[in-house]
Amino acid sequence: MYDVHSVREDFPVLKEVIYLDNAATTQTPVPAVKAMDEYFFKYAGNHGRGAHRLARETTNHYEDARENVADFLNADVKKTIFTRNATEGINVIARGFPWEDGDHVIVTLVEHHSNLLPWMRLRKEGVDLTIVKPDATGVVDPEDIASAVTERTRLIAITQVSNVFGSIQDVSRVIRTARREDVRVLVDGSQSAGHMAVDLGSMDPDFFVTPGHKGLLGPQGTGVLYIREPDLIEPLFLGGGMVRAVTDLDYEIEASPSKFEAGTPNMPGAIGLGRAVEYVKDIGVKNIERHELALAKDAARRLAAIEGVEVYGPKERASVVPFNVTGMNAHDVAMILDQTRKICVRSGYHCAIPGIGFLGVDGTVRASFALYNTQEEVDKLIETVLNVAAFVA
């Protein structure tokens, strides 16, 4: 077990607040911020564009970051693409896949809007869509997904961890089923990468997306897209940096990953992400997972024991704990937590209106944990919610 109090020294804002909104974005550690500072102050140039020393050094650091991320995820570096966020990665697949009229996509009701809306839009272009419902705790039965597969099913898109329920989906089983049916699978790892071990070599999805700014501890505006067969997908953007040759009649596209990274990339962001991933690796994902799950389990158990508080999601959850106080709007609860104890939680629909609607509520309060949270912070959360519930009663 690592020393959480030592880790907290790398996140200065934690001296000011109790930060429990990690499913929305995590804080970025000092070493990653320093890596971005070094880019701006010591060698800022453009990636892959120039023979001078600053351009070469920038390119080297950028590609080193890609290697760090690919190694962390156990992915082929040439199939590991930098994006602005997970949303962009999903849209690259949705827009670049070789669809035909009558094709079929399967998603689940627990998806974030980013893994739902791109597939819903395809309905207007002749692609059918099936949305599979979870059980009451937000767990999707892989057999229900398998039952939805037809001869026209081309893709299954599923989150590994629900940002609404904290439920962990059996994506490996879904992938095994899909392989037998010659169906491709996109896994949304927005709430899993960095929070738990993610081994793409073992999981073997066709596509995997994750933002850089959540469990990977990187800066906002960064993300990762893995494509098992890059030649299958047409790039979403065309422009500089992704072409091998251009004439007045045609152009020739570079191979992956350059194929998918048109224009000047977010070089400082990618470099910061690469350093953040090193930070996560040094601590150890298994240590992080063990720590976060212990906090989440304790928080869920103690919140559920408070009269007038309802906790959602399964008993065996990830580091996401959604709840409500009976008779109170979720936003009001969140504001009280912030104003009285500086506890930062998310409230509302969490960019997943269908999932919240499935619960039959108008939003939830969501506490989500990261490697730097402590048992003392859980205690303060419970104490404050207890007082809020008692006041309402």
Secondary structure, 3 states (H helix, E strand, C coil): CCCHHHHHHHCHHHHCCEECECCCCCCCCHHHHHHHHHHHHHHCCCCCCCCCHHHHHHHHHHHHHHHHHHHHHCCCHHHEEEECCHHHHHHHHHHHCCCCCCCEEEEECCCCHHHCHHHHHHHHHCCEEEEECCCCCCCCCHHHHHHHCCCCEEEEEEECECCCCCCECCHHHHHHHHHHCCCEEEEECCCCECCECCCHHHHCCCEEEEECCCCCCCCCCCEEEEECCHHHCCCCCCCCCCEEEECCCCEEECCCCHHHCCCCCCHHHHHHHHHHHHHHHHHCHHHHHHHHHHHHHHHHHHHHCCCCEEECCCCCCCCEEEEEECCCCHHHHHHHHHHHHCEECEEECCCCHHHHHHHCCCCEEEEECCCCCCHHHHHHHHHHHHHHHHHHC
